[in-house]
Amino acid sequence: LALLASRSMWAGRGLVARHSLIHLPSGRSGQRVVASADRRVLHRSPGTRISARSLRSNTSRKVRSGTPHAARWPSSTRRRTMAAANSTLAVPDLTLPGLEFRPKLVVFDLDNTAWTPEMYELRGGSPFTKDEKTGIVRDWTGEQVQLFPAAREALAEIVSHSEWEGTQVAVASRTTHTSWARECMSLLEVLPGVTMDEVVQYKKIFPGSKRKHFRELHEMSGIPYNEMIFFDDWTGNTDEVEKYGTLCVYNPAGLTKELWAAGLKEFNEAKKKGYTSLGFTVMGQVWTGHAPASAALPV
């Protein structure tokens, strides 16, 4: 059976891709929806909130082309990330072998996606300090700021594995504490001796709509919107960005390994099917098993 993903969570559990049909593995429990070929809902289980909003046409939105920016990490940073990745402190392997297509720009939100707590939640703020022995970063009151493990591992993976050659990293944050965020990025390490600031090429950190963040990222990098993937903890942001044809991943409680993998798999499947617009959002709440099959179905 197929599930027509809702704008809200599917049964409050698991992962789904919004505005798309998903085939669930046999034996998976949950409320089900039967939809017709033209995406109209024919039946749904009692109590299920389902959106009948259709998938965008594959040809309805033309994505501006562009040549990806040639800039990469400085060779010194690349050498240090490779050395750190080969050390005993190397992060788990998140390369997901077998992916034919990978995004050319991976964009992370900061607050409650890459790190915790959110900047506005800090009791003190700047100046921040780092314990050189443990790498722990704290504000002046002693409150700790830390990367979510999956965010740290994803960043380390991109800069230290050959499968990601050709991919760049950006952050798009609307925090009002811009200087605090930049200070934290300069201290938080993704690999021993390698800070977050060193592995993120494009930093768009300012209040306001993330449409502006992405317009500037597109202009600076030359990378088409449909070659990007965006991780964020608020659907208000993903709603805006997916209109550009960018695949978004909603992570309500910080980035997880499962949402990272689900987003990359959706991107890969959409590209294999020749989509010119990837304007939908992979939704996640509580991870309960394997990710569903790709939702990138033609209209």
C-alpha positions in Angstrom: 0.0 0.0 0.0 1.1 3.6 -0.5 1.0 6.4 2.0 0.3 10.0 1.1 2.5 11.9 3.4 0.9 14.7 5.4 2.2 18.2 6.1 2.3 17.2 9.8 3.8 14.0 11.1 2.7 10.6 9.9 1.0 9.0 12.9 3.5 10.9 15.0 6.3 8.3 14.2 9.0 7.4 11.9 10.1 9.2 8.7 8.1 10.3 5.8 8.6 12.5 2.8 6.0 15.2 2.5 3.8 15.6 -0.7 4.8 12.2 -1.9 3.8 8.6 -2.1 5.8 6.2 0.0 5.7 2.4 0.0 6.0 1.0 3.5 7.9 -2.2 4.1 5.6 -5.2 4.8 4.7 -5.7 8.4 5.2 -2.0 9.3 2.4 -0.9 11.6 0.7 2.5 11.3 -2.3 4.2 9.9 -2.6 3.8 6.1 -4.0 5.9 3.3 -5.0 4.7 -0.1 -4.6 7.3 -2.9 -5.4 7.4 -6.5 -2.9 7.9 -9.3 -3.7 11.6 -9.5 -2.9 11.9 -5.7 -6.5 12.4 -4.5 -7.1 10.7 -1.1 -9.6 7.9 -1.5 -9.5 6.5 2.0 -7.7 7.1 5.3 -7.7 5.5 8.7 -9.7 7.2 11.4 -7.9 10.0 13.2 -5.2 10.4 10.5 -4.6 14.0 9.4 -3.6 13.9 5.8 -2.9 16.6 3.3 -4.3 16.2 -0.2 -1.8 18.7 -1.6 -0.4 17.3 -4.8 3.2 16.8 -5.8 4.7 19.6 -7.8 5.1 18.8 -11.4 8.6 17.8 -12.4 8.6 20.4 -15.1 6.6 23.1 -13.3 9.7 24.8 -11.8 12.8 25.6 -13.8 15.9 25.6 -11.6 18.5 28.1 -12.6 21.7 26.4 -13.7 25.1 27.4 -12.6 28.6 26.1 -12.3 29.5 25.0 -8.8 32.1 27.1 -7.2 35.6 25.6 -7.4 36.6 26.6 -3.9 37.4 23.8 -1.5 39.0 23.6 1.9 42.6 24.8 2.2 45.0 22.0 1.7 46.2 22.3 5.3 42.7 21.8 6.6 42.2 18.8 4.2 45.5 17.2 5.5 44.5 17.7 9.1 41.0 16.3 8.6 42.4 13.2 6.9 44.9 12.7 9.7 42.2 13.1 12.3 39.8 10.8 10.6 42.6 8.1 10.5 43.2 8.5 14.3 41.7 6.5 17.1 39.1 9.2 17.5 37.7 8.8 14.0 34.0 9.2 13.7 31.7 6.4 12.6 31.3 5.8 8.8 28.4 7.7 7.4 29.4 7.5 3.8 26.4 5.4 2.7 28.2 3.5 0.0 26.2 2.9 -3.2 24.9 6.4 -3.5 25.2 7.5 -7.2 24.4 11.1 -6.5 25.3 13.3 -3.6 24.4 17.0 -3.0 27.0 19.6 -4.1 26.0 21.8 -1.2 25.0 20.5 2.2 23.3 23.3 4.3 22.8 23.1 8.0 20.7 25.2 10.3 22.6 25.9 13.6 20.2 26.1 16.6 18.6 22.8 17.4 19.9 21.2 14.2 23.7 21.4 14.4 24.1 22.2 18.1 22.3 22.7 21.4 21.2 24.7 23.2 19.9 27.5 20.9 21.8 30.7 21.2 18.8 32.6 22.7 18.5 30.0 25.4 22.0 30.6 26.9 22.0 32.3 30.3 25.3 34.0 29.6 26.7 34.0 26.1 30.0 35.5 25.0 32.8 35.2 25.8 33.0 31.4 25.1 35.9 29.2 26.2 37.1 25.8 25.2 38.8 23.3 27.4 41.8 22.3 25.3 41.9 18.8 26.9 38.3 17.8 26.5 37.2 20.2 23.7 34.2 21.2 25.7 32.9 24.7 24.8 31.1 26.8 27.5 29.7 30.3 27.7 30.9 32.7 30.5 28.4 31.2 33.0 29.7 27.7 32.4 26.8 26.5 30.2 27.9 24.0 27.6 27.3 24.3 23.9 27.7 21.1 22.0 27.3 19.7 18.5 24.7 17.0 18.0 26.7 13.8 17.5 25.2 13.2 14.0 26.0 16.7 12.9 29.6 16.4 14.0 29.9 13.1 12.3 28.3 14.3 9.1 30.6 17.3 8.9 33.6 15.2 9.6 32.5 12.7 7.0 32.1 15.3 4.2 35.6 16.8 4.7 37.5 13.5 5.3 36.1 10.9 2.8 36.8 10.8 -0.9 33.1 10.0 -1.7 32.3 13.6 -0.8 34.9 15.2 -3.1 33.1 18.0 -4.9 30.6 18.7 -2.0 30.7 21.9 -0.1 29.2 22.9 3.3 27.1 25.9 4.4 25.2 27.1 7.4 22.0 29.1 7.2 20.9 30.4 10.5 18.4 33.2 11.5 19.7 33.6 15.0 19.8 37.2 16.3 23.0 36.3 18.2 25.2 36.3 15.1 28.5 37.0 16.9 27.9 34.2 19.5 27.2 31.7 16.7 30.4 32.6 14.9 32.4 32.4 18.1 31.0 28.9 18.8 31.8 27.8 15.3 35.4 28.9 15.8 35.7 26.7 18.9 33.6 23.6 18.3 35.6 20.7 16.8 34.3 18.3 14.3 37.5 16.3 14.3 40.5 16.7 16.7 42.1 20.0 16.0 39.6 20.9 13.2 36.9 23.4 14.0 33.4 23.8 12.5 34.4 27.2 11.2 37.2 25.6 9.1 35.0 23.1 7.3 32.0 25.4 6.5 32.7 27.4 3.4 29.6 29.6 3.4 28.2 31.1 6.5 24.8 32.9 6.3 24.0 33.9 9.8 21.4 36.7 10.2 17.7 37.2 11.2 15.0 37.0 8.6 13.6 34.7 6.0 15.8 31.8 4.9 14.8 32.5 1.3 17.4 35.3 1.5 20.0 33.0 3.0 19.5 30.6 0.1 19.5 33.2 -2.6 22.8 34.4 -1.3 24.2 30.9 -1.0 23.2 30.3 -4.6 24.8 33.5 -5.8 28.0 32.9 -3.9 28.5 29.3 -4.7 27.0 29.1 -8.2 25.4 25.8 -7.2 21.8 25.2 -8.4 19.1 24.9 -5.8 18.3 21.4 -6.9 21.9 20.4 -6.1 21.5 21.4 -2.4 20.1 19.6 0.6 18.9 21.5 3.7 18.6 20.3 7.3 16.4 22.4 9.7 14.3 22.0 12.8 11.4 24.3 11.8 8.9 23.6 9.1 8.5 27.3 8.5 12.0 27.4 7.2 11.7 24.2 5.1 8.4 25.4 3.6 10.2 28.5 2.3 13.3 26.7 1.0 11.6 23.8 -0.7 9.9 26.3 -3.0 13.3 26.8 -4.7 13.4 23.2 -5.6 15.7 22.2 -2.8 15.3 18.9 -0.9 14.8 19.7 2.8 15.0 17.5 5.9 13.0 18.3 9.0 14.8 17.4 12.2 12.6 18.5 15.2 15.1 17.4 17.9 18.4 17.9 16.2 20.1 16.1 13.4 20.2 12.3 13.7 22.1 9.7 11.8 18.7 8.3 10.5 17.5 11.6 9.2 20.9 12.3 7.6 20.7 8.9 5.8 17.1 9.4 4.8 17.8 12.8 3.3 20.7 11.5 1.3 18.8 8.5 0.0 15.9 10.7 -1.1 18.3 13.0 -2.9 19.9 10.1 -4.6 16.6 8.5 -5.7 15.2 11.8 -7.0 18.3 12.4 -9.1 18.3 8.9 -10.5 14.7 9.6 -11.7 15.9 12.8 -13.5 14.0 15.3 -11.4 14.7 18.9 -12.1 13.0 20.1 -8.8 13.5 18.4 -5.5 11.1 20.7 -3.6 9.8 18.4 -0.9 10.6 17.8 2.8 11.6 14.5 4.5 9.9 14.6 7.8 11.2 12.9 11.0 10.2 12.6 14.6 11.0 9.4 16.5 13.1 6.9 14.7 11.5 3.5 14.9 13.1 1.4 12.2 14.3 1.5 8.7 13.7 4.5 6.4 10.9 4.1 3.9 11.5 3.6 0.3 12.2 6.7 -1.8 9.4 9.1 -2.1 10.7 10.8 -5.3 7.9 9.5 -7.5 7.1 11.2 -10.9 3.9 13.1 -11.3 
